[in-house]
Amino acid sequence: MDEEDLREYACKREEVRKEALAKAHEQQVLGLLMLPEEVYVEQEINRAIREWEKHLVEDKERIEKALYLLAKEMEFLPSLEKEEIQIQFARAKQTFEKGTHNDLWEGKSSLQEVCHIHNEVLLWIYQVGYQRVLRYHYEEAEALFLLLTVFNPFVCDYWLALGLVQKELKKKEEALHSLHIAQRLQPEDAEIYLHQAKLWLELGECAKAGYLLEQALQENIESKELEEEILRLQRQLYAEIRHKRVS
């Protein structure tokens, strides 16, 4: 791990420790805690950190893959555009390697802002990712959309696109995480609630799916087709719940 990873590791460990302590206390109150509290907390920390380290390695590999794909795509761009994008990418890579705590980040919220990456460049990356989706190259599309969330994590469309390709790749938990961030960035978008509800339903979480469908119906839905799809899924969900109760 580099210095930035170590900082993130320390923050992650402390975050997990607090969550594990709260969970241990809750189980203790209910009489469900079967281990000494300190043992339980340490086990939870180790489990969460292993999962975090795995995702850290995978995300870095995907970002490298995205940059490789974009380098190939740049061959088809005019020379001046290609040169400008290469300069911006080089600047971003250097800044990213230095970490998010260096002086360049002061007063700035995203890697795009720090490195003066043009919106047109991010739009080009998005279009490249979309073309990969049309060709069913979902793993390549995932890498490209992930890179966009690294450059600017405050754009709903990037997280939504990432979540949808992760759904196609059967990465349901990762898809739910991405879609949840998209929904937080754009809470009035009923379609994002629908996408999440479908995934929770696939995971057998009827209550969570039902809650999200209710949330979707509270938003201003302009598309009649979207509203009908939400209502259809809601009826399907209620039918499944009734069937479970009967059986």
C-alpha positions in Angstrom: 0.0 0.0 0.0 1.1 3.6 -0.7 0.9 6.4 1.8 -2.6 7.4 0.6 -3.9 3.8 0.9 -2.5 3.7 4.4 -4.4 6.8 5.4 -7.6 5.4 3.9 -6.9 2.1 5.6 -6.7 3.8 9.0 -10.0 5.7 8.4 -11.7 2.5 7.2 -10.5 0.6 10.2 -11.9 3.2 12.6 -15.2 3.4 10.7 -15.6 -0.4 10.8 -14.6 -0.5 14.5 -17.4 2.0 15.4 -20.0 0.0 13.4 -18.9 -3.3 15.0 -19.1 -1.8 18.5 -22.6 -0.6 17.8 -23.6 -4.0 16.4 -22.0 -5.9 19.3 -23.9 -3.7 21.8 -27.2 -4.3 20.0 -26.6 -8.1 19.9 -25.6 -8.0 23.6 -28.9 -6.2 24.5 -30.8 -8.9 22.6 -28.8 -11.7 24.2 -27.4 -12.8 20.8 -23.7 -12.1 21.3 -22.0 -15.4 21.5 -18.4 -14.1 21.7 -16.6 -11.6 24.0 -17.2 -8.1 22.6 -13.5 -7.5 21.8 -13.2 -10.8 19.9 -16.4 -10.1 17.9 -15.2 -6.5 17.1 -11.8 -7.7 15.9 -13.4 -10.4 13.7 -15.7 -7.9 12.1 -12.8 -5.5 11.5 -10.7 -8.2 9.9 -13.6 -9.3 7.7 -14.4 -5.8 6.5 -10.7 -4.9 5.9 -10.2 -8.0 3.8 -13.2 -7.0 1.7 -12.0 -3.4 1.4 -8.5 -4.5 0.3 -10.0 -6.8 -2.3 -12.1 -3.9 -3.8 -9.1 -1.5 -3.6 -7.0 -3.8 -5.7 -9.9 -4.5 -8.1 -10.7 -0.8 -8.5 -7.0 0.1 -9.3 -6.9 -2.7 -11.9 -10.1 -1.4 -13.5 -8.8 2.1 -13.6 -5.6 1.0 -15.3 -7.7 -1.0 -17.7 -9.8 2.1 -18.5 -6.7 4.2 -19.2 -5.4 1.5 -21.5 -8.7 1.4 -23.4 -8.7 5.2 -23.7 -5.1 5.3 -25.0 -6.2 3.0 -27.8 -9.3 5.1 -28.5 -7.1 8.3 -28.7 -5.4 6.9 -31.8 -8.6 7.9 -33.7 -8.6 11.5 -32.4 -7.1 14.6 -34.2 -3.5 15.2 -33.1 -4.2 18.4 -31.1 -7.1 16.8 -29.1 -5.1 13.7 -28.5 -2.1 15.8 -27.1 -4.4 17.8 -24.9 -6.1 14.8 -23.4 -2.7 13.1 -22.8 -1.5 16.1 -20.9 -4.7 16.1 -18.7 -4.4 12.4 -18.0 -0.8 12.7 -17.1 -1.6 15.5 -14.7 -4.4 13.5 -13.2 -2.3 10.4 -12.8 0.4 12.3 -11.0 -2.1 14.0 -8.7 -3.9 10.8 -7.9 -0.6 9.1 -7.0 0.2 11.9 -4.6 -3.1 11.3 -2.8 -6.1 13.4 -1.8 -4.3 15.2 1.0 -1.7 17.1 -1.0 -1.8 20.9 -1.3 -3.2 20.8 -4.9 -6.6 19.6 -3.5 -7.0 22.6 -1.1 -10.4 24.2 -1.8 -11.2 21.7 -4.5 -13.7 18.8 -4.5 -12.8 16.5 -7.4 -9.8 15.2 -9.4 -11.4 16.9 -12.4 -11.2 20.3 -10.7 -7.7 19.8 -9.4 -6.3 18.8 -12.8 -8.5 21.1 -14.9 -9.9 18.2 -16.9 -12.4 19.5 -19.4 -16.0 18.5 -19.3 -15.6 17.5 -23.0 -13.0 14.9 -22.0 -15.3 13.3 -19.5 -18.1 13.4 -22.1 -15.8 11.6 -24.5 -15.0 8.9 -21.9 -18.7 8.5 -21.2 -19.4 8.1 -24.9 -16.6 5.5 -25.2 -18.2 3.6 -22.3 -21.6 3.8 -23.8 -20.3 2.3 -27.1 -18.9 -0.6 -25.1 -22.3 -1.1 -23.5 -23.9 -1.3 -27.0 -21.4 -4.0 -27.9 -22.1 -5.9 -24.7 -18.5 -5.3 -23.5 -19.7 -4.7 -19.9 -16.4 -5.2 -18.1 -14.7 -2.6 -20.3 -17.7 -0.2 -19.8 -17.5 -0.8 -16.0 -13.8 0.2 -16.0 -14.6 3.4 -18.0 -17.5 4.5 -15.9 -15.6 3.8 -12.7 -12.8 6.1 -14.0 -15.4 8.8 -14.4 -16.5 8.5 -10.8 -12.9 8.9 -9.8 -12.5 12.0 -11.9 -15.8 13.5 -10.6 -17.8 11.5 -8.0 -20.6 14.2 -7.9 -22.2 13.4 -11.2 -25.3 11.1 -10.9 -25.1 9.8 -14.5 -21.6 8.3 -13.9 -22.8 6.3 -10.9 -26.0 5.3 -12.6 -24.2 4.0 -15.7 -21.7 2.2 -13.4 -24.5 0.6 -11.4 -26.4 -0.6 -14.5 -23.3 -2.3 -16.1 -22.5 -3.9 -12.7 -26.0 -5.2 -12.7 -25.4 -6.8 -16.2 -22.2 -8.3 -14.8 -24.3 -9.9 -11.9 -22.3 -7.8 -9.4 -25.5 -7.1 -7.4 -24.0 -5.7 -4.2 -21.6 -3.3 -6.1 -24.5 -2.3 -8.4 -26.6 -1.4 -5.4 -23.8 0.6 -3.9 -23.4 2.6 -7.2 -27.1 3.1 -7.6 -27.5 4.2 -4.0 -24.9 7.0 -4.6 -26.7 7.9 -7.8 -30.0 8.2 -5.9 -28.3 10.3 -3.2 -27.1 12.7 -5.9 -30.4 12.8 -7.7 -33.1 11.8 -5.1 -36.0 12.9 -7.3 -35.3 10.4 -10.0 -37.9 7.7 -9.8 -36.1 5.4 -12.3 -33.1 5.0 -10.0 -35.4 3.8 -7.2 -36.9 1.3 -9.7 -33.5 -0.1 -10.6 -32.6 -0.5 -6.9 -36.0 -2.2 -6.2 -35.4 -4.7 -8.9 -32.1 -5.7 -7.5 -33.4 -6.0 -3.9 -36.2 -8.1 -5.3 -33.7 -10.4 -7.0 -31.9 -10.8 -3.7 -35.2 -11.7 -2.0 -35.4 -8.5 0.0 -39.1 -7.7 -0.5 -39.4 -5.1 2.3 -36.5 -3.0 0.9 -37.9 -3.4 -2.7 -41.3 -2.3 -1.5 -40.0 0.8 0.3 -38.1 1.9 -2.8 -41.1 1.5 -5.0 -43.1 3.6 -2.6 -40.4 6.2 -2.7 -40.4 6.2 -6.5 -44.2 6.8 -6.7 -43.8 9.8 -4.4 -41.7 11.5 -7.1 -42.9 13.5 -10.0 -43.0 10.8 -12.7 -43.3 12.4 -16.2 -43.1 9.1 -18.1 -46.4 7.1 -18.1 -44.4 4.0 -19.1 -42.1 4.4 -16.2 -45.0 4.8 -13.8 -46.8 1.7 -15.2 -43.6 -0.3 -14.8 -43.2 0.7 -11.2 -46.9 -0.1 -10.5 -46.5 -3.5 -12.3 -43.5 -4.4 -10.2 -45.3 -3.3 -7.0 -48.2 -5.6 -7.8 -45.8 -8.4 -8.5 -44.1 -7.8 -5.2 -47.4 -7.7 -3.2 -48.4 -11.0 -4.9 -45.2 -12.6 -3.9 -45.6 -11.4 -0.3 -49.2 -12.8 -0.2 -48.0 -16.1 -1.6 -45.3 -16.4 1.1 -47.8 -15.7 3.8 -50.2 -18.4 2.6 -47.5 -21.0 2.2 
